[in-house]
Amino acid sequence: MSSDRTPFGQCPLPINQVSQVLMGHGSGGKLSAQLIEELIVPAFRNPELELLDDQAIFSLGASRLAFTTDSYVVTPIFFPGGDIGELAVNGTVNDLAMGGAHPLYLSLAFILEEGLPLTDLQRVVESARRAAARAGVRIVTGDTKVVGKGSGDKIFVNTSGIGVVPAGIELSSARIRPGDAILLSGTIGDHGVAILSQREGLQFEGEMLSDTAPLHDLVAAALRACPQIHAMRDPTRGGLAATLVEFASRRHLGIEVEETAIPIRDAVRGACEILGLDPLLVANEGKLVAFVPHEHSERVLAALRSHPLGRDAARIGCVTDSHRGFVILKTPVGGERVLDLPFGEPLPRIC
């Protein structure tokens, strides 16, 4: 075991500071965390922001509201299983849902590059409309800006969302405790591999489709089974690894994960092996991770599996008192390794 000066698994040499924005600042990895924690949070410090959840939850009169915002810069804008319009609506609905909120209203703003075919814009708008209708939310405001040719990447989408949090529901990473079971709602890596295969024109064995989907009904089913769930997160940028490492490091928790328990489709696993990617680092857009008191974990797992979006749900690990601040991955051969995040950007523009 290491000394107090060098925590378990941590390199004693600091990561070099950077003086300009890099693609890795948007990856969900170490550079993203550094940007948020060292520049953004100190500038706007307040109790809601400091939780660093995917949404802010606050009281307004007798109601508890959830508020979130996000931006989408995926390339290509149309991909197997979805497009940037559907992705933007689903992603914002999911950020609200991870706070236990029932999503109600969204904004939708476009930054358009000069020369974008209007047929492409119409297709994105129609896709967003359908996604909002499926999720039962209303798009009530928005904005449109146009930048010169070469100053954008066809279309960027910004969304904000508002929802209502039911009484008695308290979901936040700050509530995770040692002993919690960690549940994953389904297979990982589908979205990122689908994007990469389309972008690079690669053909893999098996169908590659994005998993983009609204998760609020799945969350509601889990909360009906157990209102005492401590936290949820949809592992988007940086994949499952980013969520686990973020919670372990920011909340000073130990996390242990069984690698063989993590559901991964064979086609995705094979594609990642060919490309030299770790599926734990690949983005998802229709999965959630839940931190559940151990005694309620089987009930929540059954509730997830009873929903179409959770049929492949699995218990993948637990929160522990040991090796606080680190995620330990137990490998199929009986070994252990520290799960860490890359410094840079392995897969740019995937969400």
VOFI-415771 format. One record per residue: z, y, x of N, C-alpha, C in turn; residue number from 1. Coordinates in steps of 0.001 Angstrom, whole numbers, padded with zeros to 6 digits. Layout:
<sites>
Z Y X Z Y X Z Y X NUM
...
</sites>
This chain:
<sites>
000000 -001189 000853 000000 000000 000000 000000 001236 000886 1
-000667 002277 000448 -000809 003467 001269 000443 004327 001218 2
000488 005301 002120 001618 006218 002174 001443 007323 001160 3
002459 008191 001052 002388 009307 000120 001298 010289 000506 4
000947 010327 001807 -000046 011308 002245 -001459 010938 001802 5
-001731 009640 001786 -003060 009190 001400 -002941 008217 000251 6
-003143 008669 -001023 -002997 007784 -002183 -003897 006568 -002072 7
-003485 005500 -002765 -004206 004243 -002746 -005689 004448 -003023 8
-006540 003938 -002120 -007975 003962 -002324 -008643 005290 -002067 9
-007910 006298 -001660 -008495 007628 -001520 -008833 007913 -000065 10
-010027 008406 000173 -010433 008774 001521 -009626 009984 001990 11
-009063 009964 003226 -008259 011090 003681 -009077 012324 004001 12
-010416 012190 004088 -011260 013335 004379 -011747 013965 003084 13
-011646 015270 002904 -012070 015910 001657 -013580 015930 001511 14
-014027 015953 000271 -015456 016128 000007 -015853 017548 000401 15
-016977 017664 001087 -017435 018985 001514 -017678 019888 000325 16
-017261 021115 000445 -017527 022106 -000581 -019004 022489 -000553 17
-019546 022837 -001740 -020934 023278 -001826 -020957 024735 -002239 18
-022020 025441 -001878 -022097 026879 -002131 -023125 027241 -003176 19
-023778 026237 -003793 -024764 026518 -004823 -024763 025383 -005844 20
-025314 025682 -007006 -025377 024679 -008057 -026386 023601 -007679 21
-025961 022347 -007827 -026813 021198 -007555 -027019 020405 -008841 22
-028025 019534 -008852 -028236 018686 -010020 -027002 017854 -010321 23
-026279 017470 -009286 -025088 016668 -009472 -023990 017358 -010257 24
-024026 018689 -010367 -023023 019391 -011163 -023144 019052 -012650 25
-024257 018477 -013053 -024424 018097 -014447 -024381 016596 -014678 26
-023929 015829 -013686 -024032 014378 -013746 -022873 013703 -014436 27
-021759 014403 -014615 -020555 013754 -015108 -019746 013105 -014015 28
-020136 013295 -012744 -019436 012704 -011619 -018503 013686 -010932 29
-018338 013506 -009626 -017360 014303 -008887 -017707 015786 -008884 30
-018993 016119 -008735 -019372 017532 -008715 -019126 018184 -010071 31
-019385 017463 -011158 -019110 018019 -012486 -017630 018327 -012651 32
-016788 017366 -012264 -015337 017567 -012383 -014875 018733 -011533 33
-015433 018848 -010348 -015061 019950 -009457 -015437 021299 -010061 34
-016620 021379 -010640 -017080 022629 -011251 -016171 023032 -012409 35
-015834 022072 -013256 -015011 022361 -014433 -013589 022736 -014035 36
-012989 021934 -013169 -011570 022093 -012863 -011274 023247 -011915 37
-012235 023582 -011047 -011970 024611 -010047 -012558 025975 -010398 38
-013563 026021 -011252 -014208 027300 -011565 -014035 027692 -013035 39
-014341 026767 -013954 -014401 027137 -015361 -013027 027190 -016007 40
-012243 026127 -015876 -010933 026109 -016523 -010036 027245 -016051 41
-009943 027534 -014733 -009086 028650 -014311 -009500 029998 -014893 42
-010786 030174 -015174 -011253 031457 -015699 -010857 031663 -017155 43
-010736 030596 -017919 -010499 030719 -019358 -009247 029970 -019805 44
-008322 029755 -018949 -007197 028860 -019183 -006495 029132 -020514 45
-006343 028069 -021327 -005587 028120 -022570 -005255 026691 -022961 46
-004290 026469 -023848 -003833 025101 -024147 -004929 024187 -024684 47
-005814 024710 -025517 -006868 023857 -026079 -007852 023417 -024995 48
-008247 024353 -024137 -009215 024046 -023093 -008640 023099 -022052 49
-007378 023288 -021721 -006778 022523 -020637 -006674 021027 -020947 50
-006760 020640 -022204 -006764 019215 -022535 -008023 018524 -022025 51
-009119 019289 -021884 -010391 018783 -021380 -010897 017587 -022203 52
-010659 017636 -023495 -011271 016667 -024390 -012670 017158 -024761 53
-013406 016335 -025494 -014776 016704 -025854 -014845 017700 -026999 54
-013685 018044 -027549 -013627 019021 -028624 -012283 019728 -028538 55
-012207 020924 -029115 -010926 021620 -029263 -010448 021427 -030685 56
-009173 021135 -030839 -008586 020953 -032173 -007505 022005 -032358 57
-007593 022726 -033483 -006648 023809 -033727 -006419 023941 -035230 58
-005321 024600 -035585 -004976 024798 -036996 -005550 026102 -037503 59
-006054 026057 -038740 -006540 027249 -039417 -006054 027169 -040856 60
-005024 027941 -041165 -004383 027796 -042461 -003743 026429 -042568 61
-004036 025731 -043639 -003465 024395 -043842 -004316 023292 -043215 62
-005455 023655 -042628 -006385 022654 -042096 -006306 022575 -040575 63
-006624 021395 -040067 -006821 021214 -038630 -008311 021018 -038395 64
-008886 021918 -037602 -010320 021890 -037349 -010609 021397 -035938 65
-011745 020726 -035800 -012281 020354 -034489 -013547 021163 -034256 66
-013693 021671 -033032 -014851 022494 -032672 -015399 021998 -031342 67
-016721 021848 -031249 -017334 021379 -030009 -018683 022038 -029807 68
-019167 022007 -028589 -020504 022508 -028279 -021094 021674 -027157 69
-022417 021578 -027119 -023085 020778 -026089 -024520 021265 -025938 70
-025125 020907 -024815 -026529 021235 -024554 -027246 019977 -024094 71
-028529 019891 -024437 -029299 018672 -024192 -030572 019024 -023438 72
-030795 018315 -022320 -031888 018649 -021413 -032612 017382 -020961 73
-032815 016461 -021885 -033362 015158 -021529 -034852 015242 -021189 74
-035263 014444 -020207 -036677 014290 -019859 -036982 012798 -019760 75
-037928 012297 -020576 -038814 012989 -021511 -038082 013316 -022818 76
-038679 014223 -023592 -038012 014630 -024832 -038191 013591 -025942 77
-039185 012713 -025818 -039354 011575 -026724 -039205 010301 -025896 78
-038396 009382 -026384 -038110 008178 -025608 -037894 007014 -026556 79
-037954 005777 -026077 -037774 004620 -026961 -036414 004659 -027655 80
-036431 004682 -028966 -035206 004685 -029740 -034742 006052 -030197 81
-035469 007137 -029833 -035018 008459 -030264 -035761 009586 -029585 82
-035227 010788 -029716 -035779 011965 -029065 -034677 013011 -028943 83
-035008 014143 -028339 -033986 015139 -028038 -033366 015740 -029303 84
-034107 015786 -030397 -033548 016318 -031645 -032480 015417 -032230 85
-032790 014141 -032346 -031816 013174 -032845 -030621 013078 -031902 86
-030891 013089 -030608 -029834 013000 -029606 -028849 014157 -029742 87
-029369 015372 -029947 -028504 016548 -030045 -027580 016469 -031251 88
-028117 016064 -032390 -027285 015954 -033595 -026244 014851 -033426 89
-026681 013670 -033007 -025752 012553 -032853 -024679 012847 -031814 90
-025080 013460 -030715 -024115 013746 -029663 -023034 014703 -030104 91
-023389 015686 -030890 -022404 016658 -031371 -021509 016045 -032434 92
-022084 015257 -033327 -021286 014515 -034304 -020271 013623 -033584 93
-020713 012980 -032518 -019822 012058 -031807 -018689 012776 -031086 94
-018967 013945 -030530 -017892 014700 -029870 -016817 015109 -030867 95
-017215 015444 -032081 -016228 015726 -033127 -015473 014459 -033512 96
-016208 013372 -033662 -015593 012118 -034090 -014574 011610 -033079 97
-014802 011857 -031789 -013857 011376 -030779 -012503 012079 -030878 98
-012448 013186 -031607 -011179 013833 -031910 -010621 013411 -033255 99
-011265 012432 -033898 -010821 011959 -035199 -011316 012801 -036354 100
-012213 013746 -036087 -012656 014682 -037119 -013760 014093 -037991 101
-013783 014536 -039222 -014915 014287 -040122 -015901 015434 -039933 102
-017092 015193 -039349 -018038 016272 -039051 -018573 016915 -040327 103
-018713 018250 -040294 -019180 018976 -041470 -020418 019826 -041198 104
-020336 020712 -040200 -021387 021712 -039985 -021796 021752 -038511 105
-023107 021967 -038305 -023653 022092 -036958 -024480 023360 -036844 106
-024535 023882 -035627 -025557 024869 -035279 -026610 024164 -034436 107
-027809 024724 -034395 -028913 024131 -033645 -029735 025258 -033040 108
-029743 025350 -031704 -030459 026420 -031008 -031449 025813 -030025 109
-032639 026409 -029965 -033700 025914 -029090 -034022 026938 -028013 110
-034192 026466 -026780 -034817 027244 -025717 -036147 026563 -025429 111
-037227 027239 -025738 -038562 026659 -025695 -039345 027213 -024517 112
-040059 026329 -023824 -040926 026764 -022744 -042290 027162 -023316 113
-042809 028280 -022867 -044149 028708 -023268 -045149 027588 -023020 114
-045946 027298 -024032 -046946 026243 -023915 -046557 024943 -024589 115
-045309 024837 -025047 -044903 023632 -025770 -045747 023487 -027031 116
-046389 022347 -027262 -047166 022180 -028493 -046271 022299 -029723 117
-046716 023054 -030704 -045927 023203 -031926 -045735 021874 -032650 118
-046671 020953 -032449 -046493 019635 -033069 -045282 018912 -032476 119
-045034 019110 -031176 -043854 018511 -030551 -042575 019138 -031106 120
-042595 020468 -031257 -041425 021146 -031807 -041173 020684 -033240 121
-042234 020581 -034026 -042078 020132 -035406 -041490 018724 -035457 122
-041913 017884 -034548 -041407 016502 -034494 -039907 016484 -034161 123
-039491 017335 -033218 -038080 017411 -032843 -037244 017943 -034002 124
-037735 018995 -034659 -037013 019580 -035793 -036854 018557 -036915 125
-037906 017827 -037218 -037840 016824 -038280 -036867 015704 -037912 126
-036870 015327 -036650 -035940 014286 -036210 -034495 014750 -036333 127
-034238 016008 -035956 -032882 016560 -036103 -032477 016616 -037569 128
-033423 016976 -038446 -033126 017033 -039885 -032730 015667 -040409 129
-033484 014633 -040016 -033175 013283 -040478 -031823 012815 -039944 130
-031552 013113 -038683 -030285 012695 -038085 -029103 013368 -038781 131
-029243 014656 -039104 -028175 015371 -039808 -027956 014787 -041197 132
-029041 014441 -041876 -028919 013847 -043205 -028218 012495 -043132 133
-028565 011686 -042135 -027910 010379 -041982 -026420 010539 -041708 134
-026062 011539 -040928 -024661 011742 -040561 -023878 012492 -041633 135
-024566 013037 -042619 -023894 013767 -043684 -023383 015136 -043258 136
-024069 015773 -042293 -023681 017107 -041848 -024787 018094 -042208 137
-024427 019359 -042269 -025395 020415 -042573 -025610 021291 -041350 138
-026871 021567 -041050 -027210 022514 -039979 -027294 023885 -040629 139
-026315 024760 -040324 -026140 025984 -041089 -026481 027256 -040322 140
-026736 027141 -039015 -027113 028335 -038252 -027771 027894 -036952 141
-028391 028837 -036253 -029064 028478 -035011 -029713 029672 -034350 142
-030561 029382 -033366 -031210 030441 -032599 -032429 029841 -031914 143
-033382 030702 -031575 -034571 030284 -030841 -034888 031311 -029767 144
-035086 030841 -028549 -035528 031681 -027442 -036724 031018 -026778 145
-037594 031815 -026181 -038759 031309 -025459 -038713 031839 -024036 146
-038929 030950 -023056 -038991 031343 -021647 -040401 031085 -021144 147
-040761 031755 -020063 -042108 031654 -019530 -042447 030259 -019036 148
-043719 029958 -019004 -044182 028653 -018537 -043687 028422 -017112 149
-043102 027266 -016891 -042543 026948 -015590 -041087 027333 -015427 150
-040546 028051 -016417 -039138 028471 -016352 -038210 027547 -017124 151
-038754 026533 -017784 -037946 025588 -018545 -038508 024196 -018368 152
-038135 023300 -019235 -038656 021933 -019201 -038972 021507 -020627 153
-040002 022155 -021206 -040487 021917 -022563 -039503 022450 -023608 154
-038315 021817 -023719 -037375 022247 -024746 -035960 021857 -024339 155
-035049 022800 -024431 -033614 022556 -024297 -032984 022817 -025660 156
-031962 022044 -025996 -031305 022180 -027291 -029817 022407 -027074 157
-029267 023412 -027753 -027826 023642 -027749 -027305 023466 -029165 158
-026170 022790 -029285 -025559 022574 -030590 -024086 022919 -030525 159
-023534 023297 -031660 -022088 023389 -031849 -021766 022696 -033159 160
-020526 022227 -033275 -020147 021507 -034482 -018726 021792 -034893 161
-018485 021730 -036190 -017149 021921 -036764 -016853 020751 -037689 162
-015629 020249 -037596 -015193 019184 -038489 -013726 019338 -038833 163
-013267 018545 -039770 -011873 018579 -040217 -011180 017306 -039753 164
-009991 017487 -039167 -009199 016348 -038700 -008192 015961 -039781 165
-008217 014719 -040247 -007270 014308 -041293 -005824 014379 -040808 166
-004924 014587 -041741 -003498 014614 -041422 -003073 013286 -040816 167
-002220 013359 -039815 -001687 012156 -039188 -002521 011598 -038065 168
-003684 012177 -037799 -004555 011690 -036723 -004380 012582 -035500 169
-004058 011963 -034361 -003870 012698 -033108 -004585 011930 -032002 170
-005826 012284 -031726 -006585 011636 -030665 -006762 012610 -029502 171
-006286 012223 -028330 -006454 013041 -027127 -006144 012193 -025914 172
-006847 012443 -024828 -006567 011715 -023592 -005140 011946 -023115 173
-004519 013052 -023554 -003139 013330 -023167 -002154 012335 -023779 174
-002578 011559 -024783 -001689 010620 -025461 -001782 009202 -024899 175
-002691 008952 -023962 -002826 007607 -023394 -001547 007242 -022640 176
-001107 005994 -022808 000138 005537 -022213 -000057 004190 -021518 177
000741 003901 -020476 000734 002553 -019896 000999 001509 -020972 178
000259 000427 -020908 000346 -000622 -021922 -000781 -000567 -022928 179
-001469 000582 -023040 -002584 000678 -023977 -003682 -000321 -023627 180
-004256 -000934 -024652 -005461 -001742 -024478 -006677 -000826 -024491 181
-007684 -001191 -023728 -008927 -000418 -023668 -010018 -001231 -024347 182
-010583 -000666 -025417 -011625 -001325 -026188 -012938 -000572 -026012 183
-014027 -001313 -025931 -015371 -000752 -025814 -016180 -001247 -027003 184
-016903 -000332 -027665 -017532 -000685 -028943 -018823 -001477 -028821 185
-019390 -001609 -027604 -020630 -002359 -027490 -021219 -002294 -026106 186
-022457 -002714 -025991 -023122 -002827 -024697 -023348 -001456 -024063 187
-023285 -001416 -022746 -023454 -000157 -022022 -024797 -000111 -021296 188
-025224 001117 -020966 -026402 001338 -020134 -027715 001429 -020873 189
-027726 001169 -022185 -028991 001115 -022921 -029746 002441 -022884 190
-029034 003554 -023130 -029712 004846 -023192 -030328 005225 -021844 191
-029529 005157 -020794 -030022 005583 -019486 -031206 004773 -019009 192
-031171 003470 -019212 -032283 002621 -018776 -033527 002881 -019622 193
-033345 003130 -020924 -034496 003452 -021781 -035173 004736 -021316 194
-034357 005748 -020987 -034914 007015 -020499 -035676 006801 -019200 195
-035064 006083 -018278 -035685 005885 -016965 -036978 005090 -017075 196
-036983 004067 -017919 -038199 003264 -018052 -039344 004090 -018621 197
-039045 004971 -019584 -040076 005822 -020166 -040537 006883 -019178 198
-039593 007486 -018476 -039927 008569 -017547 -040811 008092 -016405 199
-040478 006924 -015877 -041178 006429 -014696 -042305 005459 -015026 200
-042504 005168 -016331 -043561 004239 -016716 -043302 002824 -016244 201
-042035 002419 -016243 -041662 001096 -015752 -041612 000096 -016896 202
-041999 -001119 -016607 -041960 -002202 -017585 -040927 -003229 -017140 203
-039969 -003500 -018024 -038954 -004505 -017731 -039019 -005600 -018780 204
-038492 -006761 -018419 -038421 -007848 -019380 -037382 -007510 -020442 205
-037763 -007588 -021687 -036866 -007226 -022778 -037096 -005805 -023234 206
-036762 -005525 -024477 -036969 -004206 -025065 -035892 -003238 -024604 207
-036315 -002036 -024194 -035398 -001003 -023753 -035385 000123 -024789 208
-034268 000287 -025489 -034134 001307 -026522 -032860 002093 -026299 209
-032936 003399 -026514 -031727 004206 -026497 -030785 003746 -027603 210
-029486 003860 -027347 -028503 003481 -028359 -028008 004682 -029162 211
-028717 005825 -029106 -028253 007025 -029795 -027947 006728 -031265 212
-026746 007120 -031689 -026292 006853 -033063 -025075 007713 -033358 213
-024868 008094 -034629 -023649 008815 -035013 -022493 007837 -035171 214
-021355 008145 -034550 -020245 007196 -034479 -019087 007518 -035423 215
-019214 008553 -036266 -018053 008969 -037055 -017604 007911 -038059 216
-018529 007150 -038623 -018124 006088 -039554 -017408 004957 -038813 217
-017865 004645 -037612 -017204 003624 -036799 -015792 004070 -036427 218
-015648 005342 -036049 -014328 005891 -035736 -013422 005821 -036962 219
-013954 006200 -038112 -013152 006177 -039344 -012667 004762 -039652 220
-013513 003758 -039430 -013110 002375 -039671 -011976 001963 -038735 221
-012074 002373 -037474 -011018 002047 -036510 -009714 002739 -036878 222
-009790 003991 -037326 -008584 004739 -037669 -007955 004232 -038969 223
-008764 003731 -039868 -008184 003119 -041065 -007371 001885 -040683 224
-007865 001142 -039700 -007143 -000047 -039243 -005892 000322 -038467 225
-005952 001467 -037752 -004811 001862 -036920 -004833 003373 -036697 226
-004148 004134 -037525 -004089 005587 -037314 -003385 005971 -036011 227
-002702 005017 -035371 -001952 005313 -034149 -002795 005213 -032875 228
-004104 005017 -032979 -004961 005020 -031788 -004675 006280 -030977 229
-004574 006131 -029667 -004189 007263 -028823 -005365 008168 -028446 230
-006494 007573 -028076 -007614 008401 -027610 -008918 007649 -027792 231
-010002 008426 -027911 -011352 007879 -027925 -012257 008790 -027107 232
-013306 008209 -026554 -014302 008999 -025827 -015622 008259 -025872 233
-016723 008985 -026080 -018033 008367 -025967 -018520 008552 -024527 234
-018781 007459 -023816 -019111 007538 -022382 -020568 007909 -022161 235
-020859 009200 -022183 -022237 009681 -022049 -022569 009908 -020568 236
-022593 011157 -020122 -022929 011419 -018714 -021969 010685 -017780 237
-022505 010012 -016786 -021672 009279 -015851 -021250 007915 -016338 238
-021576 007581 -017602 -021336 006259 -018131 -019871 005917 -018326 239
-019625 004626 -018510 -018268 004129 -018718 -017376 004487 -017538 240
-017916 004411 -016331 -017114 004702 -015140 -016559 006115 -015172 241
-017377 007094 -015584 -016930 008490 -015599 -015758 008679 -016550 242
-015820 008041 -017721 -014723 008158 -018685 -013440 007578 -018116 243
-013513 006384 -017564 -012305 005723 -017060 -011713 006466 -015868 244
-012560 006875 -014928 -012073 007573 -013739 -011499 008936 -014118 245
-012159 009628 -015051 -011650 010930 -015496 -010258 010794 -016092 246
-010069 009839 -016981 -008766 009670 -017620 -007707 009245 -016609 247
-008065 008353 -015704 -007090 007904 -014709 -006661 009041 -013798 248
-007623 009826 -013326 -007295 010872 -012354 -006635 012082 -013015 249
-007164 012533 -014147 -006615 013737 -014774 -005261 013485 -015424 250
-005040 012277 -015920 -003782 011959 -016607 -002826 011167 -015723 251
-003214 010931 -014478 -002375 010212 -013512 -001945 008867 -014079 252
-002940 008085 -014498 -002725 006775 -015088 -003387 005710 -014231 253
-002834 004507 -014250 -003518 003371 -013658 -004333 002657 -014715 254
-005550 002273 -014370 -006413 001557 -015313 -006951 000315 -014614 255
-006895 -000805 -015319 -007458 -002055 -014827 -008504 -002551 -015814 256
-009662 -002951 -015278 -010781 -003378 -016121 -011313 -004707 -015605 257
-011578 -005631 -016543 -012212 -006905 -016215 -013729 -006731 -016281 258
-014388 -006831 -015138 -015831 -006603 -015100 -016578 -007570 -016014 259
-016138 -008820 -016084 -016844 -009808 -016905 -016671 -009555 -018398 260
-015688 -008718 -018777 -015461 -008433 -020198 -016356 -007315 -020715 261
-017011 -006579 -019824 -017833 -005434 -020227 -019177 -005939 -020754 262
-019511 -005675 -022023 -020783 -006173 -022571 -021978 -005372 -022047 263
-022930 -006098 -021467 -024166 -005500 -020952 -025311 -006419 -021344 264
-026338 -005865 -021953 -027492 -006683 -022313 -028173 -007213 -021052 265
-028688 -008426 -021111 -029327 -009030 -019939 -030479 -008179 -019426 266
-031253 -007599 -020360 -032396 -006776 -019945 -031938 -005551 -019179 267
-030843 -004926 -019622 -030307 -003749 -018934 -029733 -004144 -017580 268
-029003 -005249 -017546 -028445 -005708 -016279 -029555 -005988 -015265 269
-030604 -006665 -015728 -031704 -006970 -014824 -032407 -005730 -014322 270
-032637 -004753 -015224 -033282 -003497 -014808 -032433 -002763 -013782 271
-031118 -002735 -014000 -030230 -002050 -013059 -030237 -002736 -011697 272
-030300 -004063 -011698 -030351 -004783 -010426 -031632 -004455 -009667 273
-032746 -004391 -010378 -034026 -004067 -009740 -034011 -002650 -009167 274
-033399 -001718 -009917 -033414 -000304 -009535 -032253 000086 -008621 275
-031344 -000842 -008386 -030199 -000537 -007545 -029185 000369 -008219 276
-029059 000261 -009548 -028118 001091 -010306 -026918 000264 -010751 277
-025780 000907 -010865 -024596 000293 -011430 -024568 000619 -012912 278
-024644 -000378 -013802 -024674 -000076 -015243 -023435 000675 -015719 279
-022332 000591 -015007 -021132 001318 -015394 -021304 002824 -015233 280
-022306 003236 -014453 -022557 004653 -014211 -023704 005196 -015061 281
-024308 004346 -015884 -025487 004733 -016657 -025054 005235 -018036 282
-025689 006312 -018495 -025278 006997 -019723 -025489 006154 -020974 283
-024615 006420 -021943 -024698 005818 -023278 -024669 006944 -024300 284
-025242 006705 -025483 -025229 007731 -026526 -024833 007179 -027891 285
-024336 005939 -027923 -023921 005371 -029193 -022782 004384 -029038 286
-021936 004610 -028026 -020803 003740 -027773 -019540 004584 -027644 287
-018374 003936 -027855 -017107 004623 -027669 -016125 003722 -026935 288
-015191 004371 -026253 -014068 003701 -025613 -012810 004141 -026354 289
-011962 003187 -026727 -010728 003494 -027453 -009526 003001 -026663 290
-008497 003839 -026612 -007224 003501 -025970 -006205 003298 -027085 291
-005769 002052 -027232 -005032 001622 -028415 -003709 000993 -027991 292
-002599 001319 -028681 -001359 000602 -028403 -001588 -000904 -028456 293
-001042 -001606 -027469 -001328 -003038 -027315 -001120 -003818 -028605 294
-000051 -003527 -029324 000282 -004317 -030500 -000716 -004152 -031642 295
-001550 -003117 -031583 -002547 -002882 -032637 -003972 -003223 -032190 296
-004135 -003688 -030959 -005473 -003797 -030383 -006351 -004817 -031110 297
-005793 -005957 -031509 -006619 -006968 -032182 -007097 -006467 -033541 298
-006265 -005728 -034242 -006652 -005179 -035538 -007781 -004167 -035386 299
-007690 -003309 -034370 -008747 -002320 -034145 -010025 -003001 -033691 300
-009909 -004002 -032831 -011093 -004723 -032369 -011815 -005375 -033534 301
-011068 -005954 -034452 -011686 -006568 -035634 -012381 -005518 -036493 302
-011773 -004337 -036621 -012387 -003267 -037411 -013683 -002793 -036767 303
-013700 -002666 -035444 -014926 -002270 -034753 -016025 -003305 -034955 304
-015678 -004575 -034813 -016676 -005635 -034918 -017208 -005799 -036333 305
-016474 -005320 -037313 -016928 -005423 -038703 -017979 -004371 -039049 306
-018179 -003391 -038161 -019160 -002320 -038381 -020430 -002641 -037596 307
-021613 -002337 -038133 -022858 -002643 -037407 -022927 -002037 -036014 308
-022339 -000859 -035807 -022390 -000221 -034494 -021330 -000753 -033535 309
-020473 -001645 -034019 -019425 -002184 -033162 -019427 -003694 -033080 310
-020514 -004330 -033455 -020520 -005800 -033528 -020327 -006456 -032161 311
-020635 -005739 -031067 -020457 -006299 -029722 -019197 -005761 -029041 312
-018271 -005239 -029836 -017060 -004637 -029264 -016257 -005667 -028484 313
-015546 -005194 -027451 -014764 -006084 -026598 -013556 -005342 -026049 314
-012527 -006094 -025754 -011388 -005558 -025005 -011729 -005715 -023528 315
-011728 -004621 -022788 -012200 -004683 -021407 -011101 -004436 -020382 316
-009911 -004002 -020794 -008876 -003744 -019805 -007639 -003143 -020420 317
-006823 -002541 -019562 -005564 -001966 -020015 -005147 -000827 -019101 318
-004205 -000032 -019581 -003595 001054 -018811 -002297 000524 -018218 319
-002041 000846 -016955 -000885 000282 -016263 -000030 001375 -015626 320
001152 000948 -015178 002048 001833 -014441 001711 001881 -012960 321
000965 000911 -012477 000670 000832 -011045 -000614 001589 -010690 322
-000816 001791 -009392 -001964 002516 -008808 -002405 003696 -009683 323
-001449 004544 -010026 -001747 005695 -010883 -002813 006584 -010244 324
-003737 007038 -011089 -004823 007889 -010630 -006084 007132 -010267 325
-006046 005802 -010382 -007187 005006 -009954 -007558 003947 -010984 326
-008853 003598 -010988 -009374 002524 -011829 -009667 001333 -010931 327
-009069 000198 -011256 -009291 -001027 -010492 -010172 -001954 -011321 328
-011309 -002330 -010734 -012248 -003231 -011394 -012035 -004630 -010839 329
-011681 -005565 -011714 -011490 -006953 -011320 -012831 -007670 -011401 330
-013310 -008165 -010285 -014666 -008694 -010181 -014734 -010146 -010625 331
-015946 -010635 -010905 -016093 -012024 -011370 -015618 -013066 -010363 332
-015588 -012743 -009066 -015194 -013721 -008041 -013706 -013678 -007763 333
-012953 -012882 -008558 -011514 -012839 -008384 -011002 -011731 -007492 334
-011903 -010899 -007008 -011496 -009771 -006180 -011248 -008517 -006995 335
-010918 -007455 -006296 -010695 -006165 -006923 -011368 -005078 -006101 336
-011842 -004048 -006786 -012362 -002872 -006082 -012021 -001626 -006864 337
-011911 -000515 -006153 -011663 000768 -006788 -012966 001280 -007382 338
-012948 001585 -008649 -014122 002150 -009314 -014119 003654 -009087 339
-015176 004156 -008463 -015256 005578 -008150 -016577 006129 -008643 340
-016713 007441 -008575 -017912 008114 -009057 -018747 008624 -007895 341
-020065 008685 -008070 -020913 009242 -007015 -020730 010743 -006909 342
-021026 011266 -005720 -020930 012703 -005492 -022100 013421 -006152 343
-023278 012809 -006106 -024484 013472 -006591 -024932 012967 -007942 344
-026246 013012 -008177 -026849 012760 -009484 -027785 011573 -009396 345
-027367 010354 -009857 -028249 009204 -009786 -029384 009232 -010793 346
-029151 009796 -011996 -030165 009792 -013064 -030188 011161 -013743 347
-031000 012113 -013253 -030997 013452 -013864 -031660 013484 -015221 348
-031194 014449 -016054 -031801 014761 -017346 -031911 013544 -018260 349
-030729 012957 -018581 -030755 011808 -019481 -029963 012079 -020749 350
-029335 013265 -020893 -028626 013562 -022125 -028335 015062 -022185 351
</sites>
